[in-house]
Structure formats: structure tokens, C-alpha cells
Amino acid sequence: MAESKNNIVTYGLSGKVGNLLVFRNRAGKTVVSSAPRKSTGEPSEAQKTHRRRFQEAVIYGREVNADPEKKELYAQSAKEGVSVYNVAVADFMQAPDIIEINVNNYTGKTGDTITIMVKDDFMVFEVVVTIFNKDGTEVESGNAQPADGYKWTYTVTSNNDNLNGDKIVVRAYDLPGNVNANEKQL
């Protein structure tokens, strides 16, 4: 894809030229790309799933544009030449990534902390931590609090005498409601 900002031949052009080129205008620049090709054959199940997900993302992008609060939130992170709608669609398509679950400060006592590193292309909305005993019974569950950068901290509210075989399950949510889960075995 080629860009042109001050080319007098292509400046301001938009549309399709034959079946070869497509001209678009984005943020004062004329962008030239190959014309899209029609797909032949039946799409795979993965392609169908992706298309459905993208349709949902388009609906979410429109909803964000119609909601002044969300629109302003997304506008704050939109780079030059990128619309709020595009930022919202991209956010919908990407779930948060749980990078690390740090249990070094967790000894099973009330007040201990569990630190979680989570990042998202836009913002992490909520991080939920659940602690399970070896037999699968839930010890406790609650929301972690945002700390510095990508860090979230969960403060333990219940004593847990035996950590052997226990597991920590973390679920991270972004603004569109995407969720990613990860666990740490103790």
C-alpha cells in the first residue's frame, strides 16, 4: 500500500480504477492499494467465525460512536488519522493478554497480595481473581485493583491454611467485554 500526501497527480483521488487499484483518502493522505479480489469457493468454518466476529465488532464500533462517554474515551487514544470507530472495532477484536500471575507474596494469609500483569490494545476494564483449594472448592473470589502500568493487585481476604495443590484463576476483561483466563497452580 502506497501513501501520497503532496502528489498533485493522485491527491484527493478516491475510488476504484478498473480491477487493479483502489484510491482512498485518510487523514489528508491519498492511499493506493490493490483492488480486492472476490473469494472463490466456500469459506471455512474459521472464516465464517471470523466474519461473524467482525460483524459484531462493526456493531460495537457503531455503538461507541453513538455513546458520547465511550466515544470520548476511545478518542483520547486514537492516533492521528485513525477514527474512534476504527479504535473501537480493533479493541473488540482483541481480548486482554494475561502476561504473568505472581504469587510470591501469597502465603495463604489475609492481606497477602497476588500481582497480575495484564495488557490490552486499548484498556483492561476488570481483573477477577479466584482461589481454589486442591479439591476444587472455592476459597474466595474478587476484583484486583489497578496498580502501575500493566500491573493489577489482588489483596487476599480469607485465610487458606494449605496451599498445596491450590490454583489461582485470573480472568481479565476489556471494555467490549472480551475475556481471557489463565491459571497458576500452587
MOGI-V149220 format. One record per residue. N is the residue number from 1. PSI is psi in whole degrees, 0 to 359 (NA if undefined). BURIAL is + if it has 9 or more other C-alpha atoms within 8 Angstrom, else -. Layout:
N PSI BURIAL
N PSI BURIAL
This chain:
1 130 -
2 148 -
3 149 -
4 125 +
5 320 -
6 21 -
7 116 -
8 341 -
9 318 -
10 352 -
11 126 +
12 355 -
13 144 +
14 147 +
15 184 -
16 137 +
17 107 -
18 218 -
19 25 -
20 311 -
21 151 +
22 129 +
23 133 +
24 154 +
25 125 +
26 118 -
27 46 -
28 6 -
29 145 +
30 125 +
31 131 +
32 132 +
33 169 +
34 147 -
35 142 +
36 149 -
37 144 -
38 140 -
39 141 -
40 144 -
41 171 -
42 133 -
43 150 -
44 169 -
45 321 -
46 320 -
47 319 -
48 317 +
49 316 -
50 319 -
51 317 -
52 316 -
53 320 +
54 322 +
55 318 -
56 322 -
57 321 +
58 317 +
59 317 -
60 316 +
61 319 +
62 319 +
63 320 -
64 316 +
65 330 +
66 348 -
67 107 -
68 322 -
69 311 -
70 321 +
71 316 +
72 320 -
73 312 -
74 325 +
75 327 +
76 334 -
77 357 -
78 128 +
79 165 -
80 131 -
81 359 -
82 126 +
83 159 -
84 319 +
85 313 +
86 321 +
87 318 +
88 318 +
89 315 +
90 320 +
91 319 +
92 325 +
93 349 +
94 117 +
95 158 +
96 156 +
97 120 +
98 110 +
99 318 -
100 144 -
101 110 +
102 116 -
103 18 -
104 331 -
105 16 -
106 112 +
107 5 -
108 8 +
109 147 +
110 135 +
111 345 -
112 161 +
113 149 +
114 128 +
115 133 +
116 133 +
117 118 +
118 136 +
119 158 +
120 159 +
121 337 -
122 287 -
123 147 -
124 127 +
125 319 -
126 143 +
127 122 +
128 130 +
129 131 +
130 133 +
131 129 +
132 142 +
133 170 +
134 324 +
135 2 -
136 357 -
137 145 -
138 128 +
139 311 +
140 166 +
141 145 +
142 177 -
143 136 +
144 159 +
145 141 -
146 141 -
147 225 -
148 135 -
149 239 -
150 1 +
151 140 +
152 145 +
153 130 +
154 128 +
155 123 +
156 138 +
157 354 -
158 146 +
159 144 -
160 102 -
161 326 -
162 111 -
163 351 +
164 117 -
165 357 -
166 163 +
167 149 +
168 125 +
169 128 +
170 132 +
171 127 +
172 134 +
173 146 +
174 181 +
175 320 -
176 351 -
177 6 -
178 145 +
179 145 +
180 140 +
181 148 +
182 159 -
183 158 +
184 123 -
185 137 -
186 NA -
